[in-house]
Amino acid sequence: MRYMILTYYKKANGQIDEVMTLARNLKDRDIATGSVILDFKKMAVIKASLNGEQVPRNFDKIVEYYYQYYKSTIDRLFAENGLVVETQEKKDDNTQS
């Protein structure tokens, strides 16, 4: 897999649901409906908006935020794309050894 796509849906009661999907290729529908789209091959942010507002397109900061919720998925994406990532959590483990 190459892309991580996060889509936010607003329910009638005002709650917001988050749906995360992985994809090998991007489709027009993904670009149109996705709120956050990350390319793990190029380590780039394709799209980043929440509630219609653009957020800074900093790949590292966005990945760091979602890493706490999708740790194993993000680790897998990095591994599948031949990337090694030193997260703060891994740095802390190495200093304690």
Buried (B, 14 or more C-beta within 10 A) or exposed (E): BBBBBBBBEEEEEEEEEEEEEBBEEBEEEBEEEBBBBBBBEEBEBBBBBEEEEEBEBEBEEBBBEBBEEBEEBBBBBBEEBEEEBEBEEEEEEEEEE
